[in-house]
Amino acid sequence: MNYNLSSTIEDVGTRTMCRMPSNLGWLEYKLNQKELDYVWSCIENKKNNTTSNLAGNIGSSYTLEDTGDWFFNNSILPLCEIYNKNFKNVGVIPVLDGHPYCLNTWWVNYQKQYEFNPLHDHSGVYSFVIWLKIPVEFEKQNEGYDTNTPVKSAFQFNYTNILGEICTFNYPTGKNFEGMMLFFPSKLRHQVYPFYNCDEERISVSGNVLVNEYM
């Protein structure tokens, strides 16, 4: 059979299908004023210094108490259900299937300039971070530097793609991120870069959700 090599094929696109493998993600959640007031009240009554138990290279972190499980029941548990519905229930363990989650630990972080949180993950099923006070703007922190990777003051997720390559997702934090929570699987690695030229503290709250084995 002879082929006309001068001819073209115009329907390649219509016979091609793109496939994207399923992957997990995370949730962005904006706390309302009632939730923010409650979290600040917990911070006012913060407990023991827990800095030595955490990965962060920051000055001070203190444990918090969720009185009557108010924050867990009203904010965290609904986010667990939303995550399970939109991604998957990463907390399913055959022996413990059906057991409820619990807010195992949560704590407040006071980060000063030059301090940072190295690449790490958490224990548990889900974890979260809430930004309460961000005294610097990402754009201002990174202006004037000739780099293709501006990360000063950024929050960054690290994960692998289908080729096993390391990928990153940056949050260019600033005032507009105050009151936002990121809710994610505990094994999703992340880090916080330092900020500079600011004497105010950056205040955030973090926590871990576990399967309650005693219920």
C-alpha positions, -999 to 999 in steps of 0.1 A, spaced: 0 0 0 14 34 -9 10 63 15 7 99 5 34 115 27 22 149 18 -11 144 35 -18 154 71 -39 139 99 -62 164 115 -82 144 141 -55 133 165 -70 154 193 -105 139 189 -90 104 193 -69 112 224 -80 109 260 -60 124 289 -59 104 321 -51 120 355 -44 95 383 -63 102 415 -43 118 442 -50 133 476 -51 170 483 -60 193 512 -87 217 524 -86 255 528 -111 266 554 -119 302 566 -128 304 602 -157 326 612 -155 351 640 -171 327 665 -144 301 658 -116 327 659 -128 341 692 -129 306 707 -93 298 694 -80 331 709 -97 323 742 -79 289 742 -46 307 736 -53 331 765 -55 299 787 -26 281 770 -10 253 790 25 238 791 54 247 768 57 219 743 85 233 721 109 204 728 83 179 715 80 196 681 101 199 649 99 237 648 131 257 653 110 285 670 110 302 704 79 289 720 49 266 715 22 259 741 -4 231 743 -41 241 741 -72 226 757 -104 222 737 -129 225 765 -159 201 760 -145 193 725 -162 224 712 -137 231 684 -134 195 674 -171 189 672 -180 221 655 -151 227 631 -127 197 629 -151 168 626 -171 184 598 -138 189 579 -129 153 584 -162 144 567 -157 168 539 -122 154 533 -135 119 533 -162 128 508 -140 147 484 -108 126 486 -108 95 507 -110 84 543 -72 81 551 -80 70 586 -97 37 578 -80 8 597 -98 -26 593 -98 -35 629 -109 0 640 -132 8 611 -161 29 624 -142 42 654 -145 80 658 -118 105 654 -105 127 682 -84 159 685 -53 143 700 -32 175 705 -32 211 694 -9 239 702 -1 276 695 32 287 679 50 320 684 75 324 656 100 352 656 121 365 627 149 341 615 130 311 631 117 284 609 99 250 608 119 224 589 105 199 565 84 174 586 52 155 589 28 148 618 15 119 637 -21 110 633 -46 108 604 -52 145 597 -35 176 608 -41 213 605 -26 248 607 -45 280 614 -28 313 607 -39 339 633 -14 367 630 10 372 601 30 404 606 48 404 572 38 403 535 53 376 513 58 401 484 76 426 506 98 399 521 109 387 487 112 419 467 146 429 454 161 394 453 171 379 420 159 343 425 135 319 407 124 304 440 111 332 464 102 314 496 109 339 525 80 337 549 62 310 528 44 279 540 52 250 517 38 215 510 61 189 495 49 158 476 58 135 447 42 133 413 37 102 391 74 103 381 85 103 417 97 139 413 95 162 443 69 189 438 61 219 460 31 241 466 37 275 483 14 297 503 26 333 500 14 342 534 3 377 545 -25 395 562 -51 381 539 -43 346 551 -51 354 587 -80 332 599 -74 305 573 -69 269 582 -52 243 560 -65 207 567 -44 179 553 -33 143 558 -8 141 586 19 124 565 19 153 539 53 169 545 55 206 549 77 234 561 76 271 571 103 295 559 117 323 581 108 359 578 130 389 583 131 426 594 101 424 617 101 423 655 65 411 657 57 374 663 39 353 638 11 333 656 -3 301 644 -21 271 658 -15 235 647 -31 202 657 -34 165 650 -65 143 646 -62 106 655 -85 76 654 -99 72 690 -90 36 698 -108 37 731 -143 45 718 
